[in-house]
Amino acid sequence: MEKIDFHTMEYVLECLRNNTTKVRDIRSYMLTTLYNAPVTCSNYYKAEVNHDFYGQ
C-alpha cells in the first residue's frame, strides 16, 4: 500500500468508472484493487497505448 501514488489512484478510479459488473462487497473490492494496482497499472497503460497506436 505504500507504493500508491497519484497516478495509481487515477488508474484505480478509471477502472472503477469503467467497471460494468455489480460489486457486492465494495470494501473488499477496493482493498484488492488498491493492493494490486501498482503491479497492474503499467500493464494496463501499455495495452491502452498498443491499442491506440497499433490497433492491437
mmCIF entry with sequence, helices, sheets and N, C-alpha, C, O atoms, coordinates in Angstrom:
data_MODEL
# 
_entry.id   MODEL 
# 
_entity.id                         1 
_entity.type                       polymer 
_entity.pdbx_number_of_molecules   1 
# 
_entity_poly.entity_id                      1 
_entity_poly.type                           'polypeptide(L)' 
_entity_poly.nstd_linkage                   no 
_entity_poly.nstd_monomer                   no 
_entity_poly.pdbx_seq_one_letter_code       MEKIDFHTMEYVLECLRNNTTKVRDIRSYMLTTLYNAPVTCSNYYKAEVNHDFYGQ 
_entity_poly.pdbx_seq_one_letter_code_can   MEKIDFHTMEYVLECLRNNTTKVRDIRSYMLTTLYNAPVTCSNYYKAEVNHDFYGQ 
_entity_poly.pdbx_strand_id                 A 
# 
loop_
_entity_poly_seq.entity_id 
_entity_poly_seq.num 
_entity_poly_seq.mon_id 
_entity_poly_seq.hetero 
1 1  MET n 
1 2  GLU n 
1 3  LYS n 
1 4  ILE n 
1 5  ASP n 
1 6  PHE n 
1 7  HIS n 
1 8  THR n 
1 9  MET n 
1 10 GLU n 
1 11 TYR n 
1 12 VAL n 
1 13 LEU n 
1 14 GLU n 
1 15 CYS n 
1 16 LEU n 
1 17 ARG n 
1 18 ASN n 
1 19 ASN n 
1 20 THR n 
1 21 THR n 
1 22 LYS n 
1 23 VAL n 
1 24 ARG n 
1 25 ASP n 
1 26 ILE n 
1 27 ARG n 
1 28 SER n 
1 29 TYR n 
1 30 MET n 
1 31 LEU n 
1 32 THR n 
1 33 THR n 
1 34 LEU n 
1 35 TYR n 
1 36 ASN n 
1 37 ALA n 
1 38 PRO n 
1 39 VAL n 
1 40 THR n 
1 41 CYS n 
1 42 SER n 
1 43 ASN n 
1 44 TYR n 
1 45 TYR n 
1 46 LYS n 
1 47 ALA n 
1 48 GLU n 
1 49 VAL n 
1 50 ASN n 
1 51 HIS n 
1 52 ASP n 
1 53 PHE n 
1 54 TYR n 
1 55 GLY n 
1 56 GLN n 
# 
_struct_asym.id          A 
_struct_asym.entity_id   1 
# 
loop_
_struct_conf.conf_type_id 
_struct_conf.id 
_struct_conf.pdbx_PDB_helix_id 
_struct_conf.beg_label_comp_id 
_struct_conf.beg_label_asym_id 
_struct_conf.beg_label_seq_id 
_struct_conf.pdbx_beg_PDB_ins_code 
_struct_conf.end_label_comp_id 
_struct_conf.end_label_asym_id 
_struct_conf.end_label_seq_id 
_struct_conf.pdbx_end_PDB_ins_code 
_struct_conf.beg_auth_comp_id 
_struct_conf.beg_auth_asym_id 
_struct_conf.beg_auth_seq_id 
_struct_conf.end_auth_comp_id 
_struct_conf.end_auth_asym_id 
_struct_conf.end_auth_seq_id 
_struct_conf.pdbx_PDB_helix_class 
_struct_conf.details 
_struct_conf.pdbx_PDB_helix_length 
HELX_P HELX_P1 AA1 PHE A 6  ? ASN A 18 ? PHE A 6  ASN A 18 1 ? 13 
HELX_P HELX_P2 AA2 ILE A 26 ? TYR A 54 ? ILE A 26 TYR A 54 1 ? 29 
# 
_struct_conf_type.id          HELX_P 
_struct_conf_type.criteria    ? 
_struct_conf_type.reference   ? 
# 
loop_
_atom_site.group_PDB 
_atom_site.id 
_atom_site.type_symbol 
_atom_site.label_atom_id 
_atom_site.label_alt_id 
_atom_site.label_comp_id 
_atom_site.label_asym_id 
_atom_site.label_entity_id 
_atom_site.label_seq_id 
_atom_site.pdbx_PDB_ins_code 
_atom_site.Cartn_x 
_atom_site.Cartn_y 
_atom_site.Cartn_z 
_atom_site.occupancy 
_atom_site.B_iso_or_equiv 
_atom_site.pdbx_formal_charge 
_atom_site.auth_seq_id 
_atom_site.auth_comp_id 
_atom_site.auth_asym_id 
_atom_site.auth_atom_id 
_atom_site.pdbx_PDB_model_num 
ATOM 1   N N  . MET A 1 1  ? 0.819   -1.207 0.000   1.00 0.00 ? 1  MET A N  1 
ATOM 2   C CA . MET A 1 1  ? 0.000   0.000  0.000   1.00 0.00 ? 1  MET A CA 1 
ATOM 3   C C  . MET A 1 1  ? 0.863   1.271  0.000   1.00 0.00 ? 1  MET A C  1 
ATOM 4   O O  . MET A 1 1  ? 0.365   2.353  -0.310  1.00 0.00 ? 1  MET A O  1 
ATOM 5   N N  . GLU A 1 2  ? 2.131   1.147  0.339   1.00 0.00 ? 2  GLU A N  1 
ATOM 6   C CA . GLU A 1 2  ? 2.997   2.325  0.361   1.00 0.00 ? 2  GLU A CA 1 
ATOM 7   C C  . GLU A 1 2  ? 3.369   2.793  -1.039  1.00 0.00 ? 2  GLU A C  1 
ATOM 8   O O  . GLU A 1 2  ? 3.844   3.917  -1.201  1.00 0.00 ? 2  GLU A O  1 
ATOM 9   N N  . LYS A 1 3  ? 3.162   1.956  -2.054  1.00 0.00 ? 3  LYS A N  1 
ATOM 10  C CA . LYS A 1 3  ? 3.531   2.304  -3.425  1.00 0.00 ? 3  LYS A CA 1 
ATOM 11  C C  . LYS A 1 3  ? 2.439   3.070  -4.163  1.00 0.00 ? 3  LYS A C  1 
ATOM 12  O O  . LYS A 1 3  ? 2.594   3.389  -5.342  1.00 0.00 ? 3  LYS A O  1 
ATOM 13  N N  . ILE A 1 4  ? 1.357   3.362  -3.491  1.00 0.00 ? 4  ILE A N  1 
ATOM 14  C CA . ILE A 1 4  ? 0.244   4.051  -4.144  1.00 0.00 ? 4  ILE A CA 1 
ATOM 15  C C  . ILE A 1 4  ? 0.551   5.538  -4.207  1.00 0.00 ? 4  ILE A C  1 
ATOM 16  O O  . ILE A 1 4  ? 0.783   6.185  -3.185  1.00 0.00 ? 4  ILE A O  1 
ATOM 17  N N  . ASP A 1 5  ? 0.548   6.070  -5.430  1.00 0.00 ? 5  ASP A N  1 
ATOM 18  C CA . ASP A 1 5  ? 0.761   7.493  -5.644  1.00 0.00 ? 5  ASP A CA 1 
ATOM 19  C C  . ASP A 1 5  ? -0.432  8.062  -6.421  1.00 0.00 ? 5  ASP A C  1 
ATOM 20  O O  . ASP A 1 5  ? -1.450  7.390  -6.591  1.00 0.00 ? 5  ASP A O  1 
ATOM 21  N N  . PHE A 1 6  ? -0.296  9.281  -6.880  1.00 0.00 ? 6  PHE A N  1 
ATOM 22  C CA . PHE A 1 6  ? -1.388  9.953  -7.577  1.00 0.00 ? 6  PHE A CA 1 
ATOM 23  C C  . PHE A 1 6  ? -1.795  9.199  -8.840  1.00 0.00 ? 6  PHE A C  1 
ATOM 24  O O  . PHE A 1 6  ? -2.984  9.030  -9.113  1.00 0.00 ? 6  PHE A O  1 
ATOM 25  N N  . HIS A 1 7  ? -0.802  8.745  -9.609  1.00 0.00 ? 7  HIS A N  1 
ATOM 26  C CA . HIS A 1 7  ? -1.098  8.065  -10.869 1.00 0.00 ? 7  HIS A CA 1 
ATOM 27  C C  . HIS A 1 7  ? -1.776  6.720  -10.628 1.00 0.00 ? 7  HIS A C  1 
ATOM 28  O O  . HIS A 1 7  ? -2.635  6.303  -11.405 1.00 0.00 ? 7  HIS A O  1 
ATOM 29  N N  . THR A 1 8  ? -1.395  6.059  -9.573  1.00 0.00 ? 8  THR A N  1 
ATOM 30  C CA . THR A 1 8  ? -2.031  4.791  -9.232  1.00 0.00 ? 8  THR A CA 1 
ATOM 31  C C  . THR A 1 8  ? -3.486  5.013  -8.833  1.00 0.00 ? 8  THR A C  1 
ATOM 32  O O  . THR A 1 8  ? -4.361  4.234  -9.210  1.00 0.00 ? 8  THR A O  1 
ATOM 33  N N  . MET A 1 9  ? -3.743  6.066  -8.077  1.00 0.00 ? 9  MET A N  1 
ATOM 34  C CA . MET A 1 9  ? -5.122  6.377  -7.697  1.00 0.00 ? 9  MET A CA 1 
ATOM 35  C C  . MET A 1 9  ? -5.957  6.752  -8.921  1.00 0.00 ? 9  MET A C  1 
ATOM 36  O O  . MET A 1 9  ? -7.130  6.390  -9.006  1.00 0.00 ? 9  MET A O  1 
ATOM 37  N N  . GLU A 1 10 ? -5.358  7.475  -9.865  1.00 0.00 ? 10 GLU A N  1 
ATOM 38  C CA . GLU A 1 10 ? -6.058  7.779  -11.114 1.00 0.00 ? 10 GLU A CA 1 
ATOM 39  C C  . GLU A 1 10 ? -6.443  6.497  -11.842 1.00 0.00 ? 10 GLU A C  1 
ATOM 40  O O  . GLU A 1 10 ? -7.556  6.370  -12.354 1.00 0.00 ? 10 GLU A O  1 
ATOM 41  N N  . TYR A 1 11 ? -5.513  5.552  -11.882 1.00 0.00 ? 11 TYR A N  1 
ATOM 42  C CA . TYR A 1 11 ? -5.765  4.264  -12.521 1.00 0.00 ? 11 TYR A CA 1 
ATOM 43  C C  . TYR A 1 11 ? -6.915  3.531  -11.834 1.00 0.00 ? 11 TYR A C  1 
ATOM 44  O O  . TYR A 1 11 ? -7.802  3.004  -12.505 1.00 0.00 ? 11 TYR A O  1 
ATOM 45  N N  . VAL A 1 12 ? -6.907  3.494  -10.520 1.00 0.00 ? 12 VAL A N  1 
ATOM 46  C CA . VAL A 1 12 ? -7.957  2.798  -9.767  1.00 0.00 ? 12 VAL A CA 1 
ATOM 47  C C  . VAL A 1 12 ? -9.311  3.450  -10.015 1.00 0.00 ? 12 VAL A C  1 
ATOM 48  O O  . VAL A 1 12 ? -10.304 2.753  -10.223 1.00 0.00 ? 12 VAL A O  1 
ATOM 49  N N  . LEU A 1 13 ? -9.361  4.757  -9.994  1.00 0.00 ? 13 LEU A N  1 
ATOM 50  C CA . LEU A 1 13 ? -10.630 5.454  -10.229 1.00 0.00 ? 13 LEU A CA 1 
ATOM 51  C C  . LEU A 1 13 ? -11.119 5.258  -11.653 1.00 0.00 ? 13 LEU A C  1 
ATOM 52  O O  . LEU A 1 13 ? -12.322 5.137  -11.884 1.00 0.00 ? 13 LEU A O  1 
ATOM 53  N N  . GLU A 1 14 ? -10.197 5.225  -12.615 1.00 0.00 ? 14 GLU A N  1 
ATOM 54  C CA . GLU A 1 14 ? -10.586 4.964  -14.002 1.00 0.00 ? 14 GLU A CA 1 
ATOM 55  C C  . GLU A 1 14 ? -11.142 3.553  -14.155 1.00 0.00 ? 14 GLU A C  1 
ATOM 56  O O  . GLU A 1 14 ? -12.125 3.342  -14.866 1.00 0.00 ? 14 GLU A O  1 
ATOM 57  N N  . CYS A 1 15 ? -10.516 2.592  -13.490 1.00 0.00 ? 15 CYS A N  1 
ATOM 58  C CA . CYS A 1 15 ? -11.012 1.216  -13.550 1.00 0.00 ? 15 CYS A CA 1 
ATOM 59  C C  . CYS A 1 15 ? -12.394 1.103  -12.907 1.00 0.00 ? 15 CYS A C  1 
ATOM 60  O O  . CYS A 1 15 ? -13.249 0.374  -13.408 1.00 0.00 ? 15 CYS A O  1 
ATOM 61  N N  . LEU A 1 16 ? -12.615 1.804  -11.824 1.00 0.00 ? 16 LEU A N  1 
ATOM 62  C CA . LEU A 1 16 ? -13.936 1.799  -11.192 1.00 0.00 ? 16 LEU A CA 1 
ATOM 63  C C  . LEU A 1 16 ? -14.977 2.420  -12.112 1.00 0.00 ? 16 LEU A C  1 
ATOM 64  O O  . LEU A 1 16 ? -16.110 1.945  -12.190 1.00 0.00 ? 16 LEU A O  1 
ATOM 65  N N  . ARG A 1 17 ? -14.593 3.473  -12.801 1.00 0.00 ? 17 ARG A N  1 
ATOM 66  C CA . ARG A 1 17 ? -15.512 4.146  -13.722 1.00 0.00 ? 17 ARG A CA 1 
ATOM 67  C C  . ARG A 1 17 ? -15.878 3.241  -14.896 1.00 0.00 ? 17 ARG A C  1 
ATOM 68  O O  . ARG A 1 17 ? -17.008 3.277  -15.384 1.00 0.00 ? 17 ARG A O  1 
ATOM 69  N N  . ASN A 1 18 ? -14.923 2.431  -15.346 1.00 0.00 ? 18 ASN A N  1 
ATOM 70  C CA . ASN A 1 18 ? -15.152 1.554  -16.498 1.00 0.00 ? 18 ASN A CA 1 
ATOM 71  C C  . ASN A 1 18 ? -15.733 0.193  -16.123 1.00 0.00 ? 18 ASN A C  1 
ATOM 72  O O  . ASN A 1 18 ? -16.041 -0.605 -17.008 1.00 0.00 ? 18 ASN A O  1 
ATOM 73  N N  . ASN A 1 19 ? -15.884 -0.080 -14.854 1.00 0.00 ? 19 ASN A N  1 
ATOM 74  C CA . ASN A 1 19 ? -16.407 -1.365 -14.398 1.00 0.00 ? 19 ASN A CA 1 
ATOM 75  C C  . ASN A 1 19 ? -17.907 -1.464 -14.711 1.00 0.00 ? 19 ASN A C  1 
ATOM 76  O O  . ASN A 1 19 ? -18.680 -0.565 -14.384 1.00 0.00 ? 19 ASN A O  1 
ATOM 77  N N  . THR A 1 20 ? -18.296 -2.561 -15.341 1.00 0.00 ? 20 THR A N  1 
ATOM 78  C CA . THR A 1 20 ? -19.704 -2.740 -15.685 1.00 0.00 ? 20 THR A CA 1 
ATOM 79  C C  . THR A 1 20 ? -20.384 -3.813 -14.839 1.00 0.00 ? 20 THR A C  1 
ATOM 80  O O  . THR A 1 20 ? -21.601 -3.978 -14.912 1.00 0.00 ? 20 THR A O  1 
ATOM 81  N N  . THR A 1 21 ? -19.614 -4.539 -14.041 1.00 0.00 ? 21 THR A N  1 
ATOM 82  C CA . THR A 1 21 ? -20.205 -5.581 -13.215 1.00 0.00 ? 21 THR A CA 1 
ATOM 83  C C  . THR A 1 21 ? -20.625 -5.008 -11.867 1.00 0.00 ? 21 THR A C  1 
ATOM 84  O O  . THR A 1 21 ? -20.088 -4.000 -11.409 1.00 0.00 ? 21 THR A O  1 
ATOM 85  N N  . LYS A 1 22 ? -21.578 -5.659 -11.252 1.00 0.00 ? 22 LYS A N  1 
ATOM 86  C CA . LYS A 1 22 ? -22.056 -5.215 -9.951  1.00 0.00 ? 22 LYS A CA 1 
ATOM 87  C C  . LYS A 1 22 ? -21.081 -5.683 -8.874  1.00 0.00 ? 22 LYS A C  1 
ATOM 88  O O  . LYS A 1 22 ? -20.715 -6.857 -8.829  1.00 0.00 ? 22 LYS A O  1 
ATOM 89  N N  . VAL A 1 23 ? -20.664 -4.765 -8.011  1.00 0.00 ? 23 VAL A N  1 
ATOM 90  C CA . VAL A 1 23 ? -19.751 -5.079 -6.923  1.00 0.00 ? 23 VAL A CA 1 
ATOM 91  C C  . VAL A 1 23 ? -20.582 -5.284 -5.663  1.00 0.00 ? 23 VAL A C  1 
ATOM 92  O O  . VAL A 1 23 ? -21.292 -4.381 -5.222  1.00 0.00 ? 23 VAL A O  1 
ATOM 93  N N  . ARG A 1 24 ? -20.487 -6.470 -5.094  1.00 0.00 ? 24 ARG A N  1 
ATOM 94  C CA . ARG A 1 24 ? -21.281 -6.772 -3.902  1.00 0.00 ? 24 ARG A CA 1 
ATOM 95  C C  . ARG A 1 24 ? -20.619 -6.296 -2.615  1.00 0.00 ? 24 ARG A C  1 
ATOM 96  O O  . ARG A 1 24 ? -21.288 -5.778 -1.722  1.00 0.00 ? 24 ARG A O  1 
ATOM 97  N N  . ASP A 1 25 ? -19.310 -6.472 -2.524  1.00 0.00 ? 25 ASP A N  1 
ATOM 98  C CA . ASP A 1 25 ? -18.588 -6.060 -1.321  1.00 0.00 ? 25 ASP A CA 1 
ATOM 99  C C  . ASP A 1 25 ? -17.568 -5.003 -1.727  1.00 0.00 ? 25 ASP A C  1 
ATOM 100 O O  . ASP A 1 25 ? -16.431 -5.324 -2.071  1.00 0.00 ? 25 ASP A O  1 
ATOM 101 N N  . ILE A 1 26 ? -17.984 -3.744 -1.683  1.00 0.00 ? 26 ILE A N  1 
ATOM 102 C CA . ILE A 1 26 ? -17.157 -2.654 -2.184  1.00 0.00 ? 26 ILE A CA 1 
ATOM 103 C C  . ILE A 1 26 ? -15.874 -2.509 -1.377  1.00 0.00 ? 26 ILE A C  1 
ATOM 104 O O  . ILE A 1 26 ? -14.840 -2.143 -1.936  1.00 0.00 ? 26 ILE A O  1 
ATOM 105 N N  . ARG A 1 27 ? -15.914 -2.782 -0.095  1.00 0.00 ? 27 ARG A N  1 
ATOM 106 C CA . ARG A 1 27 ? -14.711 -2.660 0.742   1.00 0.00 ? 27 ARG A CA 1 
ATOM 107 C C  . ARG A 1 27 ? -13.642 -3.650 0.294   1.00 0.00 ? 27 ARG A C  1 
ATOM 108 O O  . ARG A 1 27 ? -12.484 -3.272 0.122   1.00 0.00 ? 27 ARG A O  1 
ATOM 109 N N  . SER A 1 28 ? -14.012 -4.891 0.105   1.00 0.00 ? 28 SER A N  1 
ATOM 110 C CA . SER A 1 28 ? -13.062 -5.907 -0.354  1.00 0.00 ? 28 SER A CA 1 
ATOM 111 C C  . SER A 1 28 ? -12.583 -5.603 -1.765  1.00 0.00 ? 28 SER A C  1 
ATOM 112 O O  . SER A 1 28 ? -11.407 -5.784 -2.081  1.00 0.00 ? 28 SER A O  1 
ATOM 113 N N  . TYR A 1 29 ? -13.484 -5.148 -2.601  1.00 0.00 ? 29 TYR A N  1 
ATOM 114 C CA . TYR A 1 29 ? -13.128 -4.803 -3.976  1.00 0.00 ? 29 TYR A CA 1 
ATOM 115 C C  . TYR A 1 29 ? -12.095 -3.687 -3.991  1.00 0.00 ? 29 TYR A C  1 
ATOM 116 O O  . TYR A 1 29 ? -11.103 -3.766 -4.717  1.00 0.00 ? 29 TYR A O  1 
ATOM 117 N N  . MET A 1 30 ? -12.321 -2.650 -3.198  1.00 0.00 ? 30 MET A N  1 
ATOM 118 C CA . MET A 1 30 ? -11.388 -1.523 -3.154  1.00 0.00 ? 30 MET A CA 1 
ATOM 119 C C  . MET A 1 30 ? -10.034 -1.939 -2.585  1.00 0.00 ? 30 MET A C  1 
ATOM 120 O O  . MET A 1 30 ? -8.995  -1.548 -3.116  1.00 0.00 ? 30 MET A O  1 
ATOM 121 N N  . LEU A 1 31 ? -10.036 -2.720 -1.521  1.00 0.00 ? 31 LEU A N  1 
ATOM 122 C CA . LEU A 1 31 ? -8.765  -3.179 -0.943  1.00 0.00 ? 31 LEU A CA 1 
ATOM 123 C C  . LEU A 1 31 ? -7.975  -4.012 -1.940  1.00 0.00 ? 31 LEU A C  1 
ATOM 124 O O  . LEU A 1 31 ? -6.764  -3.837 -2.071  1.00 0.00 ? 31 LEU A O  1 
ATOM 125 N N  . THR A 1 32 ? -8.641  -4.904 -2.636  1.00 0.00 ? 32 THR A N  1 
ATOM 126 C CA . THR A 1 32 ? -7.970  -5.738 -3.633  1.00 0.00 ? 32 THR A CA 1 
ATOM 127 C C  . THR A 1 32 ? -7.466  -4.901 -4.788  1.00 0.00 ? 32 THR A C  1 
ATOM 128 O O  . THR A 1 32 ? -6.346  -5.101 -5.259  1.00 0.00 ? 32 THR A O  1 
ATOM 129 N N  . THR A 1 33 ? -8.276  -3.970 -5.248  1.00 0.00 ? 33 THR A N  1 
ATOM 130 C CA . THR A 1 33 ? -7.876  -3.111 -6.359  1.00 0.00 ? 33 THR A CA 1 
ATOM 131 C C  . THR A 1 33 ? -6.678  -2.250 -5.982  1.00 0.00 ? 33 THR A C  1 
ATOM 132 O O  . THR A 1 33 ? -5.728  -2.134 -6.757  1.00 0.00 ? 33 THR A O  1 
ATOM 133 N N  . LEU A 1 34 ? -6.714  -1.655 -4.814  1.00 0.00 ? 34 LEU A N  1 
ATOM 134 C CA . LEU A 1 34 ? -5.590  -0.825 -4.373  1.00 0.00 ? 34 LEU A CA 1 
ATOM 135 C C  . LEU A 1 34 ? -4.329  -1.650 -4.140  1.00 0.00 ? 34 LEU A C  1 
ATOM 136 O O  . LEU A 1 34 ? -3.226  -1.189 -4.431  1.00 0.00 ? 34 LEU A O  1 
ATOM 137 N N  . TYR A 1 35 ? -4.482  -2.855 -3.623  1.00 0.00 ? 35 TYR A N  1 
ATOM 138 C CA . TYR A 1 35 ? -3.332  -3.719 -3.369  1.00 0.00 ? 35 TYR A CA 1 
ATOM 139 C C  . TYR A 1 35 ? -2.662  -4.136 -4.678  1.00 0.00 ? 35 TYR A C  1 
ATOM 140 O O  . TYR A 1 35 ? -1.434  -4.160 -4.766  1.00 0.00 ? 35 TYR A O  1 
ATOM 141 N N  . ASN A 1 36 ? -3.459  -4.462 -5.691  1.00 0.00 ? 36 ASN A N  1 
ATOM 142 C CA . ASN A 1 36 ? -2.926  -4.944 -6.963  1.00 0.00 ? 36 ASN A CA 1 
ATOM 143 C C  . ASN A 1 36 ? -2.580  -3.829 -7.949  1.00 0.00 ? 36 ASN A C  1 
ATOM 144 O O  . ASN A 1 36 ? -1.914  -4.086 -8.951  1.00 0.00 ? 36 ASN A O  1 
ATOM 145 N N  . ALA A 1 37 ? -3.006  -2.627 -7.692  1.00 0.00 ? 37 ALA A N  1 
ATOM 146 C CA . ALA A 1 37 ? -2.843  -1.528 -8.640  1.00 0.00 ? 37 ALA A CA 1 
ATOM 147 C C  . ALA A 1 37 ? -1.394  -1.241 -9.034  1.00 0.00 ? 37 ALA A C  1 
ATOM 148 O O  . ALA A 1 37 ? -1.140  -1.063 -10.226 1.00 0.00 ? 37 ALA A O  1 
ATOM 149 N N  . PRO A 1 38 ? -0.442  -1.187 -8.127  1.00 0.00 ? 38 PRO A N  1 
ATOM 150 C CA . PRO A 1 38 ? 0.930   -0.883 -8.557  1.00 0.00 ? 38 PRO A CA 1 
ATOM 151 C C  . PRO A 1 38 ? 1.491   -1.890 -9.553  1.00 0.00 ? 38 PRO A C  1 
ATOM 152 O O  . PRO A 1 38 ? 2.325   -1.528 -10.384 1.00 0.00 ? 38 PRO A O  1 
ATOM 153 N N  . VAL A 1 39 ? 1.059   -3.127 -9.491  1.00 0.00 ? 39 VAL A N  1 
ATOM 154 C CA . VAL A 1 39 ? 1.560   -4.159 -10.396 1.00 0.00 ? 39 VAL A CA 1 
ATOM 155 C C  . VAL A 1 39 ? 0.834   -4.107 -11.737 1.00 0.00 ? 39 VAL A C  1 
ATOM 156 O O  . VAL A 1 39 ? 1.457   -4.257 -12.788 1.00 0.00 ? 39 VAL A O  1 
ATOM 157 N N  . THR A 1 40 ? -0.464  -3.898 -11.704 1.00 0.00 ? 40 THR A N  1 
ATOM 158 C CA . THR A 1 40 ? -1.260  -3.982 -12.926 1.00 0.00 ? 40 THR A CA 1 
ATOM 159 C C  . THR A 1 40 ? -1.344  -2.656 -13.692 1.00 0.00 ? 40 THR A C  1 
ATOM 160 O O  . THR A 1 40 ? -1.724  -2.647 -14.863 1.00 0.00 ? 40 THR A O  1 
ATOM 161 N N  . CYS A 1 41 ? -1.003  -1.564 -13.063 1.00 0.00 ? 41 CYS A N  1 
ATOM 162 C CA . CYS A 1 41 ? -1.143  -0.241 -13.676 1.00 0.00 ? 41 CYS A CA 1 
ATOM 163 C C  . CYS A 1 41 ? -0.311  -0.120 -14.951 1.00 0.00 ? 41 CYS A C  1 
ATOM 164 O O  . CYS A 1 41 ? -0.830  0.318  -15.977 1.00 0.00 ? 41 CYS A O  1 
ATOM 165 N N  . SER A 1 42 ? 0.938   -0.489 -14.910 1.00 0.00 ? 42 SER A N  1 
ATOM 166 C CA . SER A 1 42 ? 1.796   -0.324 -16.091 1.00 0.00 ? 42 SER A CA 1 
ATOM 167 C C  . SER A 1 42 ? 1.338   -1.211 -17.237 1.00 0.00 ? 42 SER A C  1 
ATOM 168 O O  . SER A 1 42 ? 1.372   -0.790 -18.394 1.00 0.00 ? 42 SER A O  1 
ATOM 169 N N  . ASN A 1 43 ? 0.912   -2.432 -16.936 1.00 0.00 ? 43 ASN A N  1 
ATOM 170 C CA . ASN A 1 43 ? 0.410   -3.320 -17.988 1.00 0.00 ? 43 ASN A CA 1 
ATOM 171 C C  . ASN A 1 43 ? -0.844  -2.759 -18.643 1.00 0.00 ? 43 ASN A C  1 
ATOM 172 O O  . ASN A 1 43 ? -1.016  -2.864 -19.857 1.00 0.00 ? 43 ASN A O  1 
ATOM 173 N N  . TYR A 1 44 ? -1.705  -2.174 -17.854 1.00 0.00 ? 44 TYR A N  1 
ATOM 174 C CA . TYR A 1 44 ? -2.937  -1.579 -18.367 1.00 0.00 ? 44 TYR A CA 1 
ATOM 175 C C  . TYR A 1 44 ? -2.628  -0.463 -19.360 1.00 0.00 ? 44 TYR A C  1 
ATOM 176 O O  . TYR A 1 44 ? -3.200  -0.422 -20.450 1.00 0.00 ? 44 TYR A O  1 
ATOM 177 N N  . TYR A 1 45 ? -1.729  0.436  -18.987 1.00 0.00 ? 45 TYR A N  1 
ATOM 178 C CA . TYR A 1 45 ? -1.409  1.558  -19.853 1.00 0.00 ? 45 TYR A CA 1 
ATOM 179 C C  . TYR A 1 45 ? -0.639  1.123  -21.099 1.00 0.00 ? 45 TYR A C  1 
ATOM 180 O O  . TYR A 1 45 ? -0.802  1.724  -22.161 1.00 0.00 ? 45 TYR A O  1 
ATOM 181 N N  . LYS A 1 46 ? 0.192   0.095  -20.988 1.00 0.00 ? 46 LYS A N  1 
ATOM 182 C CA . LYS A 1 46 ? 0.868   -0.441 -22.171 1.00 0.00 ? 46 LYS A CA 1 
ATOM 183 C C  . LYS A 1 46 ? -0.152  -0.988 -23.159 1.00 0.00 ? 46 LYS A C  1 
ATOM 184 O O  . LYS A 1 46 ? -0.033  -0.763 -24.363 1.00 0.00 ? 46 LYS A O  1 
ATOM 185 N N  . ALA A 1 47 ? -1.143  -1.697 -22.665 1.00 0.00 ? 47 ALA A N  1 
ATOM 186 C CA . ALA A 1 47 ? -2.189  -2.235 -23.536 1.00 0.00 ? 47 ALA A CA 1 
ATOM 187 C C  . ALA A 1 47 ? -2.998  -1.113 -24.177 1.00 0.00 ? 47 ALA A C  1 
ATOM 188 O O  . ALA A 1 47 ? -3.371  -1.214 -25.346 1.00 0.00 ? 47 ALA A O  1 
ATOM 189 N N  . GLU A 1 48 ? -3.270  -0.065 -23.443 1.00 0.00 ? 48 GLU A N  1 
ATOM 190 C CA . GLU A 1 48 ? -4.001  1.077  -23.992 1.00 0.00 ? 48 GLU A CA 1 
ATOM 191 C C  . GLU A 1 48 ? -3.208  1.750  -25.102 1.00 0.00 ? 48 GLU A C  1 
ATOM 192 O O  . GLU A 1 48 ? -3.768  2.098  -26.142 1.00 0.00 ? 48 GLU A O  1 
ATOM 193 N N  . VAL A 1 49 ? -1.913  1.935  -24.894 1.00 0.00 ? 49 VAL A N  1 
ATOM 194 C CA . VAL A 1 49 ? -1.068  2.564  -25.909 1.00 0.00 ? 49 VAL A CA 1 
ATOM 195 C C  . VAL A 1 49 ? -0.991  1.681  -27.147 1.00 0.00 ? 49 VAL A C  1 
ATOM 196 O O  . VAL A 1 49 ? -1.105  2.178  -28.267 1.00 0.00 ? 49 VAL A O  1 
ATOM 197 N N  . ASN A 1 50 ? -0.800  0.381  -26.962 1.00 0.00 ? 50 ASN A N  1 
ATOM 198 C CA . ASN A 1 50 ? -0.757  -0.532 -28.098 1.00 0.00 ? 50 ASN A CA 1 
ATOM 199 C C  . ASN A 1 50 ? -2.054  -0.496 -28.892 1.00 0.00 ? 50 ASN A C  1 
ATOM 200 O O  . ASN A 1 50 ? -2.049  -0.544 -30.122 1.00 0.00 ? 50 ASN A O  1 
ATOM 201 N N  . HIS A 1 51 ? -3.156  -0.411 -28.173 1.00 0.00 ? 51 HIS A N  1 
ATOM 202 C CA . HIS A 1 51 ? -4.453  -0.359 -28.848 1.00 0.00 ? 51 HIS A CA 1 
ATOM 203 C C  . HIS A 1 51 ? -4.607  0.935  -29.638 1.00 0.00 ? 51 HIS A C  1 
ATOM 204 O O  . HIS A 1 51 ? -5.063  0.917  -30.781 1.00 0.00 ? 51 HIS A O  1 
ATOM 205 N N  . ASP A 1 52 ? -4.229  2.050  -29.034 1.00 0.00 ? 52 ASP A N  1 
ATOM 206 C CA . ASP A 1 52 ? -4.390  3.348  -29.688 1.00 0.00 ? 52 ASP A CA 1 
ATOM 207 C C  . ASP A 1 52 ? -3.475  3.513  -30.892 1.00 0.00 ? 52 ASP A C  1 
ATOM 208 O O  . ASP A 1 52 ? -3.897  4.029  -31.927 1.00 0.00 ? 52 ASP A O  1 
ATOM 209 N N  . PHE A 1 53 ? -2.212  3.074  -30.765 1.00 0.00 ? 53 PHE A N  1 
ATOM 210 C CA . PHE A 1 53 ? -1.255  3.299  -31.836 1.00 0.00 ? 53 PHE A CA 1 
ATOM 211 C C  . PHE A 1 53 ? -1.213  2.204  -32.886 1.00 0.00 ? 53 PHE A C  1 
ATOM 212 O O  . PHE A 1 53 ? -1.003  2.472  -34.069 1.00 0.00 ? 53 PHE A O  1 
ATOM 213 N N  . TYR A 1 54 ? -1.411  0.989  -32.455 1.00 0.00 ? 54 TYR A N  1 
ATOM 214 C CA . TYR A 1 54 ? -1.211  -0.128 -33.364 1.00 0.00 ? 54 TYR A CA 1 
ATOM 215 C C  . TYR A 1 54 ? -2.484  -0.927 -33.654 1.00 0.00 ? 54 TYR A C  1 
ATOM 216 O O  . TYR A 1 54 ? -2.475  -1.818 -34.504 1.00 0.00 ? 54 TYR A O  1 
ATOM 217 N N  . GLY A 1 55 ? -3.561  -0.618 -32.962 1.00 0.00 ? 55 GLY A N  1 
ATOM 218 C CA . GLY A 1 55 ? -4.822  -1.309 -33.195 1.00 0.00 ? 55 GLY A CA 1 
ATOM 219 C C  . GLY A 1 55 ? -4.822  -2.755 -32.751 1.00 0.00 ? 55 GLY A C  1 
ATOM 220 O O  . GLY A 1 55 ? -5.590  -3.565 -33.271 1.00 0.00 ? 55 GLY A O  1 
ATOM 221 N N  . GLN A 1 56 ? -3.967  -3.090 -31.792 1.00 0.00 ? 56 GLN A N  1 
ATOM 222 C CA . GLN A 1 56 ? -3.867  -4.478 -31.322 1.00 0.00 ? 56 GLN A CA 1 
ATOM 223 C C  . GLN A 1 56 ? -4.628  -4.660 -30.032 1.00 0.00 ? 56 GLN A C  1 
ATOM 224 O O  . GLN A 1 56 ? -4.659  -5.762 -29.484 1.00 0.00 ? 56 GLN A O  1 
# 
